[in-house]
Amino acid sequence: MLDQDSACALVALADEAGARLVLVGDRHQLPAVGRGGVLDLACRYVPSRHLTLDGVRRFSDPRYAELSLRMRRGDAPGAVFDELARRGEIQVHGSEVERLAVLAGEAERGEAVVADTREQVGKINGLVHDLRRITGEVSDDVMTAKGERIGVGDVVATRQNDATRGVANRETWTVTDVIRGDLIVVGAPGRRRLPHDYVADHVELAYATTAHGIQGSTVATAHVLVGEHTSGSSAYVAMTRGRDHNIAHLVAENLEDARNQWVAVFGRDRADLGPAHAAQRAADDVERYGPNGAPRYVGRARRRLTNDQRAVARQEPQSRTTPTPARDPGIGL
């Protein structure tokens, strides 16, 4: 998930310090938020200094390890779905309300739940808090700016780095006390006191998360919400977090409908496979969808026009606006 600007800063710091910089990652997982392709560029510029790892060691079942590689590549998603269904790792729900209730129950029992959107995460977190409040496991002590109620016993996440308070983005904590609106929390880094203004804007319940939030983690079992917004890369990430089980939850009329949805998910692949892959995709899209007009260029590949296409191009109005090139060069096609 490293973007190009951060990579340039790291390279400069490593060069000044005389340090070795090692990049590790999987290009088929979730991409950088900014300009990506860093691993692809590193392999291109230093071709003799990179290794490709092919052993899968996370899973207790070697058969699932093989399935994970097929999900990574997007190979035969229908056959992968059929195998997951035979393993009992596909659950079909009749409605979104039913699915969210089931996932909230799993999260309340301490299972890892991966939702599709931040809105779904918020709904599941709220349901879990309500369930635990009814049983007396948590209390309602403070309310965040987003309307979430948080109290003693809740599992929360900090969502902004703050060195003065000793917390980092996405770290998880358990609330042990509330003092005049401040949360006393305990986590892997130790005990912290989070002031009410930080809590209001940068603390949220953490019973469920998105694929971005769980990427890099390993849990015993992962429950994954798969829907219309799920991409191939996020499904691959979420369905490979569980060491023992990874269960996909879909809202569908029947198993065949769920299978069709699963196949569509792996057709929406947003993985960051580097500039070369992006250039090829762009060339394919221009060839398939590009309007008839003047010759277009993608890299050094020129699209040939037929005589009929040239005739149509000459008849088109010449008033179309040409976009102004961006000042930031980035990676060009």
DRENVEX-679459 format. One line per field, with one value per residue (C-alpha): residue number from 1; x, y, z. Coordinates in nm, 4 decimals. Example, Ala and Ser with C-alpha at 12.3 -4.5 7.8 and 13.67 -1.06 7.14 Angstrom:
// DRENVEX-679459
seq	c(1;2)
east	c(1.2300;1.3670)
north	c(-0.4500;-0.1060)
up	c(0.7800;0.7140)
// end
This chain:
// DRENVEX-679459
seq	c(1;2;3;4;5;6;7;8;9;10;11;12;13;14;15;16;17;18;19;20;21;22;23;24;25;26;27;28;29;30;31;32;33;34;35;36;37;38;39;40;41;42;43;44;45;46;47;48;49;50;51;52;53;54;55;56;57;58;59;60;61;62;63;64;65;66;67;68;69;70;71;72;73;74;75;76;77;78;79;80;81;82;83;84;85;86;87;88;89;90;91;92;93;94;95;96;97;98;99;100;101;102;103;104;105;106;107;108;109;110;111;112;113;114;115;116;117;118;119;120;121;122;123;124;125;126;127;128;129;130;131;132;133;134;135;136;137;138;139;140;141;142;143;144;145;146;147;148;149;150;151;152;153;154;155;156;157;158;159;160;161;162;163;164;165;166;167;168;169;170;171;172;173;174;175;176;177;178;179;180;181;182;183;184;185;186;187;188;189;190;191;192;193;194;195;196;197;198;199;200;201;202;203;204;205;206;207;208;209;210;211;212;213;214;215;216;217;218;219;220;221;222;223;224;225;226;227;228;229;230;231;232;233;234;235;236;237;238;239;240;241;242;243;244;245;246;247;248;249;250;251;252;253;254;255;256;257;258;259;260;261;262;263;264;265;266;267;268;269;270;271;272;273;274;275;276;277;278;279;280;281;282;283;284;285;286;287;288;289;290;291;292;293;294;295;296;297;298;299;300;301;302;303;304;305;306;307;308;309;310;311;312;313;314;315;316;317;318;319;320;321;322;323;324;325;326;327;328;329;330;331;332;333)
east	c(0.0000;0.3045;0.2476;0.5157;0.5604;0.6211;0.8537;1.0614;1.0926;1.1989;1.4581;1.6026;1.6215;1.7795;2.0348;2.1327;2.1623;2.3433;2.0651;1.9239;1.5627;1.3609;1.0133;0.7794;0.4272;0.1685;0.0621;-0.2684;-0.3813;-0.5272;-0.3445;-0.2017;-0.4396;-0.2122;-0.0017;0.1057;0.3034;0.6039;0.6822;0.6523;0.8913;1.1394;1.1458;1.1920;1.4810;1.6628;1.5812;1.8553;1.7667;1.4132;1.2691;0.9244;0.7915;0.5568;0.5031;0.1749;0.2106;-0.0817;-0.3502;-0.3967;-0.5477;-0.3124;-0.6160;-0.7265;-0.3759;-0.4193;-0.7615;-0.6089;-0.3670;-0.6545;-0.8389;-0.5202;-0.4946;-0.8715;-0.8612;-1.1981;-1.3919;-1.6998;-1.5038;-1.3503;-1.7003;-1.8172;-1.5255;-1.5907;-1.9588;-1.8623;-1.6382;-1.9269;-1.7567;-2.0397;-2.3430;-2.6428;-2.8822;-3.2298;-3.1877;-2.9311;-3.0939;-3.0531;-2.6912;-2.5950;-2.7631;-2.5714;-2.2404;-2.3060;-2.3564;-2.0246;-1.8460;-2.0062;-1.8531;-1.5107;-1.4895;-1.3220;-1.5835;-1.4856;-1.7522;-1.7694;-1.8205;-1.7668;-2.1462;-2.1836;-1.8994;-2.0796;-2.4067;-2.2425;-2.0455;-2.3634;-2.5500;-2.2681;-2.2555;-2.6329;-2.6147;-2.3375;-2.5138;-2.8314;-2.6298;-2.4462;-2.1033;-2.0625;-2.2087;-2.3091;-2.0668;-1.9681;-2.0932;-1.8620;-1.9153;-2.0483;-2.3102;-2.1476;-2.1984;-1.8888;-1.8478;-1.6471;-1.5911;-1.6087;-1.3376;-1.2363;-0.9860;-0.7891;-0.8066;-0.5396;-0.1689;-0.0912;0.2623;0.1837;-0.0786;0.1133;-0.1498;-0.1497;-0.4084;-0.5956;-0.4585;-0.7263;-0.7957;-1.0357;-1.2036;-1.1424;-1.2682;-1.4220;-1.3070;-1.4881;-1.5363;-1.1813;-1.1393;-0.8897;-0.7904;-0.5569;-0.3988;-0.0795;0.1182;0.0028;-0.2379;-0.3454;-0.5771;-0.7590;-0.9054;-1.2680;-1.1892;-0.9720;-1.2349;-1.5100;-1.3297;-1.0849;-1.2139;-1.4656;-1.5981;-1.3840;-1.5874;-1.5936;-1.3596;-1.3030;-1.0527;-0.8107;-0.8307;-0.7549;-0.4936;-0.1745;-0.3531;-0.4006;-0.7020;-0.8517;-1.1747;-1.2788;-1.6386;-1.6480;-1.9380;-1.9347;-2.1535;-2.1893;-1.9041;-1.6535;-1.3580;-1.1477;-0.8523;-1.0560;-1.2286;-0.8884;-0.7504;-1.0523;-1.0893;-0.7255;-0.7085;-0.8415;-0.5979;-0.8697;-1.1811;-1.2831;-1.6589;-1.8189;-2.1654;-2.3830;-2.7418;-2.8960;-3.2111;-3.0301;-2.6859;-2.6761;-2.7446;-2.4703;-2.2329;-2.3045;-2.2316;-1.9025;-1.7945;-1.8808;-1.6694;-1.3555;-1.4265;-1.3899;-1.0184;-0.8602;-0.5258;-0.2170;-0.0215;0.2045;0.2411;0.2989;-0.0297;-0.2094;-0.0740;-0.1940;-0.5393;-0.5552;-0.4586;-0.7245;-0.9882;-0.9008;-0.9228;-1.2564;-1.4329;-1.2478;-1.4555;-1.3802;-1.1421;-0.7825;-0.5146;-0.4585;-0.1385;-0.0865;0.2812;0.4397;0.1536;-0.0464;-0.4032;-0.4562;-0.7698;-0.9629;-1.0455;-1.4093;-1.2981;-1.0791;-1.3723;-1.5913;-1.3140;-1.2899;-1.6640;-1.6571;-1.6674;-1.3322;-1.4590;-1.3920;-1.1906;-0.8462;-0.7697;-0.4755;-0.1920;-0.1285;0.1802;0.2744;0.4328;0.3555;0.3621;0.2578;0.0915)
north	c(0.0000;0.2277;0.5279;0.6822;1.0011;0.8089;0.5717;0.8658;1.0001;0.6584;0.6165;0.9608;0.8892;0.5478;0.6996;0.9725;0.7218;0.4556;0.2099;-0.0781;-0.0466;-0.3666;-0.3566;-0.6462;-0.6867;-0.8565;-0.6583;-0.8504;-0.7090;-0.3638;-0.0810;0.2449;0.5358;0.7653;0.6879;0.3264;0.0755;0.1024;-0.2700;-0.2920;0.0021;-0.1447;-0.4771;-0.2949;-0.0726;-0.3356;-0.6577;-0.8693;-0.7819;-0.9099;-1.2432;-1.3903;-1.6008;-1.8852;-2.0749;-2.0253;-2.0898;-1.9107;-2.1778;-2.4941;-2.6711;-2.7073;-2.7327;-2.3850;-2.2564;-2.3689;-2.2001;-1.8766;-1.8673;-1.9139;-1.6233;-1.4172;-1.4762;-1.4612;-1.8062;-1.9776;-1.7919;-2.0080;-2.3256;-2.1609;-2.0699;-2.4286;-2.5585;-2.3036;-2.4047;-2.7716;-2.6761;-2.4926;-2.1551;-1.9848;-1.8525;-1.7159;-1.4750;-1.3724;-1.0017;-0.7400;-0.7060;-1.0790;-1.0748;-0.7793;-0.9423;-1.2668;-1.0850;-0.8744;-1.1982;-1.3332;-1.0088;-1.0110;-1.3570;-1.2193;-1.3411;-1.1214;-0.9569;-0.7810;-0.5599;-0.4051;-0.0385;0.1996;0.2310;-0.1450;-0.1425;0.1281;-0.0653;-0.3869;-0.2030;-0.0355;-0.3672;-0.5318;-0.2444;-0.2701;-0.6473;-0.6130;-0.3255;-0.5333;-0.8099;-0.5608;-0.6148;-0.2494;0.0866;0.4074;0.6734;0.8983;0.9782;1.0506;1.3172;1.0443;0.9403;0.6195;0.5399;0.4073;0.2866;0.0734;-0.2733;-0.1672;-0.2507;0.0650;0.1824;0.5051;0.6542;0.9241;0.9139;1.1204;1.0914;1.3136;1.0647;0.7551;0.6228;0.5314;0.4938;0.1576;0.0465;-0.1342;-0.0892;-0.1974;0.0776;0.0210;0.3483;0.6854;0.9969;1.3246;1.2247;1.0943;0.7260;0.5101;0.2367;-0.0624;-0.2246;-0.3863;-0.0593;-0.0266;0.2052;0.5401;0.8266;0.9681;1.3185;1.3747;1.5983;1.3250;1.0627;1.2644;1.2904;0.9998;0.7004;0.4452;0.1011;-0.1781;-0.4984;-0.5016;-0.3536;-0.3190;-0.5126;-0.2193;-0.2491;-0.6212;-0.6422;-0.7908;-0.9561;-1.3257;-1.4502;-1.7920;-1.7322;-1.4464;-1.3670;-1.1663;-0.9594;-0.9877;-0.7481;-0.5203;-0.2922;-0.5726;-0.5835;-0.8858;-0.7531;-0.6790;-1.0202;-1.1890;-0.9994;-1.0620;-1.4296;-1.5038;-1.3651;-1.6731;-1.9469;-2.2112;-2.0770;-1.7940;-1.7639;-1.5476;-1.4013;-1.3006;-1.1791;-1.3824;-1.5625;-1.8955;-2.0504;-1.9964;-1.6242;-1.6086;-1.7841;-1.5248;-1.2457;-1.4101;-1.4365;-1.0682;-0.9695;-1.1193;-0.9329;-0.6071;-0.6303;-0.3063;-0.4537;-0.2402;-0.4465;-0.1628;0.0770;-0.1955;-0.3654;-0.0289;0.0624;-0.2674;-0.2209;0.1322;0.0103;-0.2614;-0.0114;0.2359;-0.0396;-0.1592;0.1614;0.4507;0.6765;0.7012;0.9907;1.0921;0.8291;0.7670;0.6684;0.4499;0.4277;0.3688;0.1594;0.3393;0.2346;0.1935;0.3518;0.2232;0.4498;0.4657;0.5742;0.8487;0.9714;0.9932;1.1723;1.4416;1.5080;1.5487;1.9060;2.0428;2.2277;1.9508;2.0741;1.9258;1.8597;2.0523;1.8125;1.7741;1.9552;1.6594;1.4080;1.0930;0.7830;0.8493;0.6213)
up	c(0.0000;-0.0245;-0.2523;-0.4743;-0.2703;0.0536;-0.1323;-0.2615;0.0935;0.2254;-0.0497;0.0265;0.4010;0.3450;0.1074;0.3547;0.6415;0.4389;0.5240;0.3246;0.2161;0.1724;0.0156;0.0935;-0.0357;-0.2532;-0.5588;-0.5752;-0.2416;-0.1771;-0.3565;-0.2283;-0.1764;-0.3820;-0.6891;-0.6565;-0.8589;-0.6256;-0.6166;-0.9945;-1.0355;-0.7863;-0.9720;-1.3031;-1.1890;-0.9790;-1.1665;-1.0077;-0.6468;-0.5978;-0.4918;-0.5524;-0.2662;-0.3589;-0.0323;0.1589;0.5325;0.7028;0.6716;0.8745;0.5690;0.2686;0.0402;0.1410;0.0744;-0.2869;-0.3017;-0.1720;-0.4655;-0.7090;-0.5462;-0.5710;-0.9451;-1.0045;-1.1675;-1.2317;-0.9587;-1.0162;-0.9407;-0.6332;-0.5108;-0.5595;-0.3537;-0.0771;-0.0719;-0.0360;0.2549;0.4256;0.3896;0.1986;0.3881;0.1972;0.3714;0.2654;0.3425;0.4409;0.7838;0.8456;0.7301;0.9505;1.2520;1.1983;1.1527;1.4633;1.6564;1.5284;1.6193;1.9657;2.0203;1.9323;1.5719;1.3093;1.0844;0.7607;0.6019;0.2572;0.3427;0.6352;0.6652;0.7153;0.9669;1.1638;1.1656;1.2861;1.5538;1.6786;1.6926;1.8884;2.1366;2.1891;2.2399;2.4963;2.6718;2.7133;2.8804;3.0997;2.9422;2.8380;2.9326;2.7545;2.8773;2.5870;2.2379;1.9451;1.6825;1.4488;1.7035;1.8296;2.1978;2.3751;2.7316;2.9698;2.8222;2.4580;2.2040;2.0193;1.7597;1.7424;1.3940;1.3983;1.4785;1.7873;1.9244;2.2252;2.3409;2.2319;1.9920;1.6250;1.3533;1.3597;1.6974;1.9005;2.2718;2.5454;2.7486;3.1209;3.2697;3.1845;3.3748;3.2970;2.9336;2.8889;2.8017;2.9882;2.7437;2.7512;2.4454;2.3223;2.3640;2.7266;2.9107;2.7675;2.8626;2.5602;2.6142;2.5241;2.2237;2.0662;2.1515;1.9848;1.6513;1.6306;1.8310;1.7052;1.7951;1.6504;1.6508;1.2698;1.0120;0.6386;0.4291;0.4621;0.8395;0.8539;0.5772;0.7223;1.0156;1.0916;1.2898;1.3630;1.1671;0.9399;0.8454;0.5226;0.3907;0.0111;-0.1854;-0.4836;-0.3738;-0.3125;-0.5510;-0.6346;-0.4354;-0.1211;-0.1379;-0.1735;0.1275;0.3510;0.2559;0.3435;0.6998;0.8808;0.9710;1.0169;0.8441;0.6089;0.5597;0.2916;0.3661;0.0693;0.0323;-0.2491;-0.3587;-0.3767;-0.4078;-0.7848;-0.7387;-0.4762;-0.7180;-0.9880;-0.7405;-0.6421;-1.0065;-1.0609;-0.7592;-0.9096;-1.2322;-1.0340;-0.9637;-0.8405;-0.7471;-0.8108;-1.0618;-1.1704;-1.4664;-1.7263;-1.6363;-1.6273;-1.9727;-2.1169;-1.9601;-2.1021;-2.4482;-2.4329;-2.3190;-2.5949;-2.8534;-2.7158;-2.6115;-2.7751;-3.0035;-3.3727;-3.4131;-3.4593;-3.3963;-3.0259;-2.8509;-2.5466;-2.4645;-2.8059;-2.9427;-3.2163;-3.2865;-3.6603;-3.8068;-4.1031;-4.3971;-4.2784;-3.9323;-4.0787;-4.2848;-3.9748;-3.7861;-4.0561;-4.0209;-3.6410;-3.5002;-3.3926;-3.0832;-2.8343;-2.5378;-2.4920;-2.1228;-1.9817;-1.8930;-1.5201;-1.3883;-1.1709;-1.4111;-1.2040;-1.4199;-1.7779;-2.0240)
// end
